[in-house]
Amino acid sequence: MGCQMVPTVAKAAPVTIICVEPASPSPMTYATPAVALLSFVVSAIIALRALRNTRSVARQKATLDLIEKRESTEHYRAISRIFFDLQSGSGFMHLVDPTPDDKPLRKAVFDYLNHYEIIAIGIRQDILDERIYRAWMEGAFVRDWNAAAEFIQRQRWKHADGRWRYRASVYENYQHVACRWSKDAVRLTEASFPPPAQPAGPGDAPLPEPIDDIDLKN
């Protein structure tokens, strides 16, 4: 409350004091910042949801494109046939120390396994849509891992400096996803298959050290 002294017209008259009640602030004075903050939060949530939806659609499209490429591209169809024929026939272990005739088969098997490893990295990095790919390929993905597990284990053993070293990083992402999807997937460790008595073939040469490591999610 504020008070003012107002003199009267007559000189002898006493001074009259008039008190003025200050106006109460409008509720909107306090509401305006709150409304602005709420509007900002709502806008941010909408933007994040739109971004998440855009990324999800991009992952789904990339996954469907990859599946379509595998099913229709002649290169993938050819290496799929070679892998299946070996899987249902002589197996893969003779490719550890290949003959000249076996070298194209060895390359085809590695191409086939490499494409699974790339897919597994894409899944673990949220680049590919795991739900879509798993719905289409889970059975073949795990089956092919189990079929090639012994061969992969053999490739993990590298001979250097007169002794064997186990490289668990060889197809580790493929193994991770296969074992996460199925309890029947073979889980390779250093103890799964011991190294051979003697080195044999190009696969026993030491692998180069990685330049950098990708921190993959579990």
C-alpha positions as CSV (number, residue, x, y, z in Angstrom):
1,M,0.0,0.0,0.0
2,G,1.4,3.5,-0.9
3,C,0.4,6.8,0.8
4,Q,0.6,10.3,-0.5
5,M,0.4,13.7,1.4
6,V,-2.1,16.0,-0.4
7,P,-2.3,19.6,0.8
8,T,-5.8,21.2,1.1
9,V,-6.6,24.6,-0.4
10,A,-6.8,26.3,2.9
11,K,-3.4,27.1,4.4
12,A,-4.4,26.5,7.9
13,A,-6.1,23.2,7.2
14,P,-4.3,20.0,8.2
15,V,-2.6,17.9,5.6
16,T,-4.8,15.1,4.3
17,I,-3.2,11.7,3.8
18,I,-4.6,9.6,1.0
19,C,-3.5,5.9,0.9
20,V,-3.6,4.1,-2.5
21,E,-3.8,0.3,-2.6
22,P,-1.3,-1.0,-5.3
23,A,-2.8,-3.1,-8.0
24,S,-2.3,-6.9,-7.7
25,P,-0.2,-8.4,-10.4
26,S,-2.1,-10.3,-13.1
27,P,-1.9,-14.2,-12.9
28,M,-0.7,-14.1,-16.5
29,T,2.5,-12.3,-15.3
30,Y,3.6,-15.5,-13.7
31,A,1.9,-17.9,-16.2
32,T,3.7,-16.6,-19.3
33,P,7.2,-18.0,-18.6
34,A,5.6,-21.3,-17.6
35,V,3.6,-21.5,-20.8
36,A,6.8,-20.7,-22.8
37,L,8.7,-23.4,-21.0
38,L,6.0,-25.9,-21.6
39,S,5.8,-25.0,-25.3
40,F,9.5,-25.5,-25.6
41,V,9.4,-28.9,-23.9
42,V,6.5,-30.1,-26.1
43,S,8.3,-28.9,-29.2
44,A,11.5,-30.7,-28.2
45,I,9.6,-34.0,-27.5
46,I,7.9,-33.8,-30.9
47,A,11.2,-33.1,-32.6
48,L,12.9,-36.0,-30.9
49,R,10.1,-38.4,-31.7
50,A,10.2,-37.3,-35.4
51,L,14.0,-37.8,-35.4
52,R,13.6,-41.3,-33.8
53,N,10.9,-42.2,-36.3
54,T,13.1,-41.0,-39.2
55,R,16.0,-43.1,-38.0
56,S,13.7,-46.1,-37.5
57,V,12.4,-45.9,-41.0
58,A,16.0,-45.5,-42.4
59,R,17.0,-48.7,-40.5
60,Q,14.1,-50.6,-41.8
61,K,14.7,-49.5,-45.4
62,A,18.4,-50.4,-45.1
63,T,17.5,-53.8,-43.7
64,L,15.0,-54.6,-46.4
65,D,17.4,-53.4,-49.1
66,L,20.1,-55.7,-47.7
67,I,17.8,-58.7,-47.6
68,E,16.6,-58.0,-51.2
69,K,20.2,-57.7,-52.4
70,R,21.1,-61.0,-50.8
71,E,18.2,-62.7,-52.4
72,S,18.6,-61.2,-55.9
73,T,22.2,-60.4,-56.5
74,E,24.1,-63.1,-58.5
75,H,27.2,-62.8,-56.3
76,Y,25.3,-63.5,-53.1
77,R,23.3,-66.3,-54.8
78,A,26.5,-67.9,-56.0
79,I,28.3,-67.8,-52.7
80,S,25.2,-69.0,-51.0
81,R,25.1,-72.1,-53.2
82,I,28.8,-72.8,-52.6
83,F,28.3,-72.5,-48.9
84,F,25.2,-74.7,-48.9
85,D,26.9,-77.4,-51.1
86,L,29.9,-77.6,-48.8
87,Q,27.7,-77.6,-45.7
88,S,25.7,-80.5,-46.9
89,G,28.7,-82.3,-48.4
90,S,32.4,-82.3,-47.6
91,G,32.3,-79.5,-45.0
92,F,34.8,-76.7,-44.7
93,M,37.9,-78.0,-42.9
94,H,39.7,-79.0,-46.1
95,L,39.7,-75.3,-47.0
96,V,42.2,-74.6,-44.1
97,D,45.0,-75.7,-46.4
98,P,43.4,-75.5,-49.8
99,T,44.5,-77.0,-53.1
100,P,44.6,-74.6,-56.1
101,D,41.1,-75.9,-57.0
102,D,39.9,-75.2,-53.5
103,K,41.0,-71.6,-53.3
104,P,38.0,-70.1,-55.1
105,L,35.8,-72.1,-52.7
106,R,37.7,-70.8,-49.7
107,K,37.2,-67.2,-50.9
108,A,33.5,-67.8,-51.4
109,V,33.1,-69.2,-47.9
110,F,34.9,-66.2,-46.4
111,D,32.7,-63.8,-48.5
112,Y,29.7,-65.6,-47.2
113,L,30.8,-65.4,-43.6
114,N,31.9,-61.8,-44.0
115,H,28.5,-60.7,-45.1
116,Y,27.1,-62.2,-41.9
117,E,29.7,-60.4,-39.8
118,I,28.9,-57.1,-41.4
119,I,25.2,-57.7,-40.7
120,A,25.9,-58.5,-37.1
121,I,27.9,-55.3,-36.8
122,G,25.0,-53.3,-38.3
123,I,22.6,-54.9,-35.8
124,R,24.8,-54.2,-32.8
125,Q,25.3,-50.6,-33.9
126,D,21.6,-50.0,-34.6
127,I,22.3,-49.4,-38.2
128,L,20.0,-52.3,-39.2
129,D,16.6,-53.2,-37.9
130,E,17.2,-56.4,-35.8
131,R,13.5,-57.3,-35.6
132,I,13.0,-57.3,-39.4
133,Y,16.2,-59.2,-40.2
134,R,15.7,-61.7,-37.4
135,A,12.1,-62.5,-38.6
136,W,13.4,-63.3,-42.1
137,M,16.9,-64.9,-41.4
138,E,17.1,-66.2,-37.8
139,G,17.0,-69.9,-38.8
140,A,19.6,-69.6,-41.6
141,F,21.8,-67.2,-39.6
142,V,22.2,-69.6,-36.6
143,R,22.3,-72.7,-38.8
144,D,25.1,-71.3,-40.9
145,W,27.1,-70.2,-37.8
146,N,26.9,-73.7,-36.3
147,A,27.8,-75.3,-39.6
148,A,31.0,-73.2,-39.9
149,A,31.8,-73.0,-36.2
150,E,34.7,-75.5,-36.3
151,F,36.2,-73.9,-39.4
152,I,35.9,-70.4,-37.8
153,Q,37.5,-71.7,-34.6
154,R,40.4,-73.0,-36.8
155,Q,40.7,-69.6,-38.3
156,R,41.0,-68.0,-34.9
157,W,44.2,-69.9,-34.2
158,K,47.1,-68.0,-35.7
159,H,50.7,-69.1,-35.5
160,A,53.3,-66.3,-34.8
161,D,56.7,-66.2,-33.0
162,G,56.8,-70.0,-32.7
163,R,53.5,-70.3,-30.8
164,W,49.8,-70.3,-31.3
165,R,47.6,-67.3,-30.5
166,Y,43.9,-67.4,-30.2
167,R,42.1,-64.4,-31.9
168,A,38.5,-64.3,-30.5
169,S,37.9,-61.2,-32.7
170,V,37.5,-63.4,-35.8
171,Y,33.7,-63.2,-36.5
172,E,33.0,-62.2,-32.9
173,N,30.0,-60.1,-33.9
174,Y,28.5,-62.9,-35.9
175,Q,28.9,-65.2,-32.8
176,H,27.5,-62.6,-30.5
177,V,24.2,-62.2,-32.4
178,A,23.8,-65.9,-33.1
179,C,24.2,-66.8,-29.5
180,R,21.9,-64.0,-28.4
181,W,19.2,-65.3,-30.8
182,S,19.5,-69.0,-30.0
183,K,20.6,-71.1,-27.1
184,D,21.6,-73.8,-29.6
185,A,24.2,-71.6,-31.3
186,V,27.7,-72.8,-30.7
187,R,29.6,-70.5,-28.3
188,L,33.3,-70.7,-29.3
189,T,36.0,-70.1,-26.8
190,E,39.7,-70.8,-26.7
191,A,38.9,-74.2,-25.1
192,S,36.4,-75.2,-27.8
193,F,38.9,-76.7,-30.2
194,P,42.7,-76.7,-29.5
195,P,45.2,-75.6,-32.0
196,P,46.7,-78.1,-34.4
197,A,50.1,-79.6,-33.8
198,Q,51.6,-77.8,-36.8
199,P,50.7,-74.8,-38.9
200,A,49.1,-75.5,-42.2
201,G,47.9,-73.3,-45.0
202,P,47.5,-69.5,-45.4
203,G,45.0,-69.3,-42.6
204,D,47.6,-69.9,-39.9
205,A,49.5,-66.7,-40.8
206,P,49.2,-64.0,-38.1
207,L,46.5,-61.4,-38.7
208,P,47.5,-57.7,-38.7
209,E,46.8,-55.8,-35.5
210,P,43.6,-53.6,-35.8
211,I,44.2,-49.9,-36.4
212,D,41.4,-49.0,-34.0
213,D,38.6,-50.8,-32.2
214,I,34.9,-50.1,-32.3
215,D,33.2,-50.0,-29.0
216,L,30.2,-52.3,-29.7
217,K,27.2,-52.5,-27.5
218,N,26.3,-55.8,-25.8
